[in-house]
Amino acid sequence: MASVADMYDVTWEDMRDKLRKWREDNCRNSEQIVDVGEELISEHASKLGDDIWIIYEQVMIAALDCSRDDLALTCLQELEKQFSDSHRVKRLSGMRLEALERYDEAGKDYDAILQDDPTNTAARKRKISILKAQGKSTEAIRELNEYLEQFVGDQEAWHELSELYINEHDYGKAAFCLEELMMTNPHNHLYCEQYGEVKYTQGGLENLELARKYFAQALRLNNRNMRALFGLYMQAGHGAKENKCSVKAVEEMLESMQITMS
Amino acid sequence: MGEVELSCRAYVKMYLHCCLFPRCSVNGLLLSSSGSTGGAVCVTDSVPLLHSHLPLAPITQLALTQVDVWCSQTQQRIVGYYQANACVSDSSPTPCALKIADKISEQCENAVLLMFDGSKMAPDYRVPPIVMYERRDSKWTLKDKHTIMLRQWEETRAIATQMLESGDQALLVDFDSHLDDITKDWTNQKLNSKIAELASPANGSM
């Protein structure tokens, strides 16, 4: 079976740099990380120096995503040998148990971390992930709300909470979470557009008006946001005669951007 | 109640859609190219729609409109809806699934609601990992397994597994991906040809 290095004609340094880029961009392309990382670890470990530990962590998490427990265990064991008392490694051990659906044992690991260090956000978030994986949305929402009372600035958590609320069809609360995100990220067109979608879904004259404003704002921030453009179009088609000119305006905008299927 | 037949192409595309986004809930529409024949429904194609924010309205409405228009241009009609939940242990229809299925059944009498059962999608699965619902007395109830037909199930399963192993799910375009890159074709003509190629030695008229 051809190695990654041969297939793509890359050196081990290229592979190491690629892994670093994926780490920095927080990409979840687990299959690729496993392919590249596994080869790097097995054939070039000695050249990696201290980088190897963070690569072990990255590859381990990707391996869990791809059900490669063999690889995950290897990485975990190396990390446990090197960092025997680390909370960070204990969390990885918990994640492995989660992947094996041994949620109670995973929960115990996280509880042990939190006893030692009650401010450990990673362990708290993993406990919430366990609730989510078990389908216990109400509890997950409650725990996440408690978490956010303490850690108000955690954007990832606000976004997760908005997703949980959307899945529970609690659009009002989802909108609140997105408002928090828009306050701290006023230039993020994705949050504006998602907020518009939530308002549109809530329905009613006021909400549709808000939806229109936020779709427009999203487009101002990024004029290639197709969801915002279509959202504006759909909203313009809703309702009274005075909106006919909005429909025309959107059609003209579409034409000027020459966005067609073919 | 009426029989439902699921074609190879419809099944393989749904399956690849689930495999392309294993961490998300995905949904899509089921289409039929034949007219209704006394209660029996023949699902000949599927259109993958979303893999994010399934319960939100605007994009779903947009997709339904666009698929409707495409169907009237290609002599097909929307006969059902499928969904696969992110949570593997839960294959029951969500409120938004029921809502969309209700809307479809307003236009199509024998509409079908199909849920994927994630727990049965292991590599060595022997039976189709799907659960079907039909509308009886304004409620969606489980369909009798014997009224669901997948012709040449072994070949279909082999094609789906083969395409998964060669990474062909990356070719699949759902409506969400189309919105991210408007040049991508959500009708998946390329994938359809590939499936037809793989199916043709088995049966010319798939």
Interface residues (C-beta under 8 A of the other chain):
Chain A: R28 D65 A133 Q134 G135 E163 I166 N167 H169 Q194 G196 E197 V198 Y200 T201 G203 A211 M226 R227 F230 G231 M234 Q235 I259 M261
Chain B: R23 H53 P55 L56 A57 P58 I59 Q61 L62 C87 S89 D90 T94 P95 C96 L179 D180 I182 D185
